[in-house]
Amino acid sequence: MTHAQPPYLLTPGPITTTQTVKSAMLRDWGSWDADFRAMTDQLCQQLLTVANARETHVCIPIQGSGTFAVEATLGTLIPQTGKVLVLMNGAYGQRIAKTLAYLKREHVVLDKGDYLPPMPDEVEALLQADPDITHVTLIHCETSSGILNPVSEIAEVVARQGRLLIIDSMSAFGAIPVDAQTLPFAALISSANKCFEGVPGFGFSLVRRDILIQCAGQAHSLSLDLYDQWQYLEKTGQWRFTPPTHVVAAFLQALAEHQAEGGVAGRLARYQRNQQRLVAGMKQMGFSTLLNEQWLSPIIVTFLSPQHPNFNFDDFYNRIKAHGFVIYPGKLTVVDSFRLGCIGQLYDQQIDQVLVAISAVLDEMQIESGYAELPEHNAVTA
Ligand SMILES: *Cc1c(COP(=O)(O)O)cnc(C)c1O
């Protein structure tokens, strides 16, 4: 079915962007040109400012999707002799362990399953027991369940134990406050197409300058060498290889709109409002969230699939799409679920419309209620 208006994306990125962000891509830039070099510099300075990190960190953009930026950061920062504690509670933590296996970096895992956060005291005990661990990785918002992990408490423990923290803040930075002066991290990674509401094409890492300076020659890969990318940017103002010029232009517009909305606080307020409205409406239809309220993020929410025999995700998805909304499948290992994103150009009107659409689809599928029994070891009871 076609729509004059393309469907709204209730996904964790790419997300629905503004017309003005899209329009910013309607011209071409030379990558060596002073105009584009100034754009790159502005982008880096603004991102550092959002994290209050200008004094201590540098921003290195890297071509590709978010995973490229994660792999670049891990490969550049962790020496061959390093050992990593991977805090895992979903698909993105698993991806970090997989990346480290590719990079042949020694690592141990604290695996909390699908819906429990790593707790600061267990992290501390693991670090105390193993002095060989040099780095800890943490997912800020684990997008596979939507859980918001206790990042400040864990950062404090990691700092107290004298190890370095690498945060995958892909789906959080821009909407969840990050202050590098109070949150100790060696690196924080994010990308263009999540909470900053740009289009996909690059990721970036905010890395402590005093650490990065020691990372020459450590990377496993030429194109993913953050140190080299940084040095070249410092020397020439240019990315080493062809930059996604249109994506950068769109991102600068997205940053201006982020600022106009009130920066992180403004964006967080809207996403929180979206989340609350969405969860309340879904609950009215009988749906339950996977996570206890306490761990719900304003980024994306996982709902249990209704246990009604008529429910089928593909059918549900296609019918909702016909109403003008794209939802997201679940990414859990043990329970059937689907996800609704709160980020991107979504406001009360779209949230209300998607709720109406879901209600209509339940009727079409002859499902009276979204009810599903919570899994046994749900965070509600744990
Ligand atoms: C989106 C995301 C990534 C990167 O995914 P890409 O598909 O490579 O952009 C990494 N970590 C988290 C937590 C994410 O949400």
The ligand as a Gaussian input file, in Angstrom:
#p B3LYP/6-31G(d) Opt

LIG

0 1
 C       22.279000       1.147000      16.700000
 C       23.237000       0.620000      17.682000
 C       24.546000       0.233000      17.321000
 C       25.098000       0.325000      15.926000
 O       24.317000      -0.288000      14.986000
 P       24.560000       0.011000      13.439000
 O       23.501000      -0.828000      12.805000
 O       25.923000      -0.412000      13.093000
 O       24.369000       1.484000      13.245000
 C       25.416000      -0.163000      18.318000
 N       25.022000      -0.201000      19.601000
 C       23.793000       0.153000      19.986000
 C       23.447000       0.099000      21.439000
 C       22.854000       0.568000      19.041000
 O       21.627000       0.934000      19.435000

